[in-house]
Amino acid sequence: MTASGAALGPLADPAYGHGPLSLGDTPPERLRGQLHTMLRIRMAEQHLALMRRDGLIGGPVHLGAGQEAVAVGVSQWLRGTDRVFGGHRSHSHLIALGGSLHGLFAEVLGKDTGLSRGMGGSMHLWDQPRGFYGSVPIVAGTVPLAVGAALAARMQSTGDVAVAYFGDGAVEEGVVQESLNLARMLKAPVLFVVENNLFSSHMHISLRQPSNATVRFAQAHDIRAELVDGNDVVAVQGAAERLVGHARRGEGPGFLEAVTYRWYGHVDWRDDVDVGVNRSIADLENWRARDPIGRLAAALKAAGEWSDGRHEAATMEIRGEIDQAWQQAVADPYPAPEALLDRVYAARRAARP
Ligand SMILES: Cc1ncc(C[n+]2csc(CCOP(=O)(O)OP(=O)(O)O)c2C)c(N)n1
């Protein structure tokens, strides 16, 4: 691949991939589970968008609706002792690991029952029991941490892997290149997952990089890599299975570039069709038609493995979970003022279980 122009080809074309997915020999039971998880992520984020719009959430929320297939396809191959890291847009990464909606909502509301005890909000999520070692808003900030966690896992001979999710904007940070180099030299069991949604804040990748394919950085570092349609959960899981297996067997890091698109703007509920240079209403509509959930549901229906009735029932069940989790989080207490420095300094942390 030459590092020039639109190296992603049709994968970056909003008009590409509107039809049902090709399911191959993926077991239908697994696909139904993935559909359910994607719906859970989508509906939780849509709920957060509305609550933010209506002024019920004080801090910003970076939503990844439209990108659900990436985290769900990758998480398929992870276990609770693996170490997963995210960034500012990480609701999907957490929920795909089975994260609690109540813990997420309470965190977003700044409540003591939140995943980070209400101290961080949407961009500081942590759920170590489920393997989510944390997200922070410093772009690319957790990528080197994932390499370190992978090395620690190898030193402990656990067979665990680490995963670093980051965006196409994050590859512009020098620390990502250092992390790729170190991981390759030390054969760290880490999977780098780039969710290439073509934008960094409001700027299209064509205005920031000489190629729209970030997989070229893996090739430069001699790291095994795959490039997939990130709105095709079958493709994502196939590539992730190979790359996670490669890392788990001690053969070195992997790099997965998943091309996708976020339905909401950079932050909060707006569309951002009026601020971006290349984010047009037509593009957004096309990408919405390339819906990872709709495409999987259509394919399962065509195969006789899903129905409108099942879809409705799944939606109702998740709606109930969201309503209950939200009401609980709203009713929960805020942290005590004297807890402000807990978990910042070791001595204070020791004093508070
Ligand atoms: C080190 C650093 N630089 C800049 C920012 C401001 N910032 C927050 S999100 C963002 C865009 C990141 O784009 P990308 O990595 O592609 O992720 P996406 O938002 O598309 O999911 C920027 C520039 C930041 N938070 N941290």
The ligand as a Tripos MOL2 file, in Angstrom:
@<TRIPOS>MOLECULE
LIG
   26    27     1     0     0
SMALL
NO_CHARGES

@<TRIPOS>ATOM
      1 C1         -3.3560   15.0240   24.0210 C.3       1 LIG1
      2 C2         -4.6740   15.6310   23.6130 C.ar      1 LIG1
      3 N1         -4.7130   16.4560   22.5620 N.ar      1 LIG1
      4 C3         -5.9120   16.9910   22.1790 C.ar      1 LIG1
      5 C4         -7.0530   16.7090   22.8600 C.ar      1 LIG1
      6 C5         -8.3930   17.2960   22.4070 C.3       1 LIG1
      7 N2         -9.1710   16.2300   21.7720 N.ar      1 LIG1
      8 C6        -10.0980   15.5390   22.4550 C.ar      1 LIG1
      9 S1        -10.8290   14.3510   21.5220 S.2       1 LIG1
     10 C7         -9.9270   14.7900   20.1790 C.ar      1 LIG1
     11 C8        -10.1230   14.0740   18.8830 C.3       1 LIG1
     12 C9         -9.5570   12.6940   18.8790 C.3       1 LIG1
     13 O1         -9.8850   12.0620   17.6700 O.3       1 LIG1
     14 P1         -9.7370   10.5180   17.5240 P.3       1 LIG1
     15 O2         -8.5130   10.0360   18.2040 O.co2     1 LIG1
     16 O3         -9.8670   10.1880   16.0750 O.co2     1 LIG1
     17 O4        -10.9720    9.9160   18.3310 O.3       1 LIG1
     18 P2        -12.5430   10.1440   18.0770 P.3       1 LIG1
     19 O5        -12.9150   11.4010   18.7920 O.co2     1 LIG1
     20 O6        -12.7530   10.2360   16.6160 O.co2     1 LIG1
     21 O7        -13.1970    8.9680   18.6710 O.co2     1 LIG1
     22 C10        -9.0640   15.8240   20.4720 C.ar      1 LIG1
     23 C11        -8.1290   16.4230   19.4990 C.3       1 LIG1
     24 C12        -6.9480   15.8690   23.9720 C.ar      1 LIG1
     25 N3         -8.0290   15.5250   24.6990 N.pl3     1 LIG1
     26 N4         -5.7580   15.3050   24.3160 N.ar      1 LIG1
@<TRIPOS>BOND
     1     1     2 1
     2     2     3 ar
     3     2    26 ar
     4     3     4 ar
     5     4     5 ar
     6     5     6 1
     7     5    24 ar
     8     6     7 1
     9     7     8 ar
    10     7    22 ar
    11     8     9 ar
    12     9    10 ar
    13    10    11 1
    14    10    22 ar
    15    11    12 1
    16    12    13 1
    17    13    14 1
    18    14    15 2
    19    14    16 1
    20    14    17 1
    21    17    18 1
    22    18    19 2
    23    18    20 1
    24    18    21 1
    25    22    23 1
    26    24    25 1
    27    24    26 ar
@<TRIPOS>SUBSTRUCTURE
     1 LIG1         1 GROUP 0 **** ****
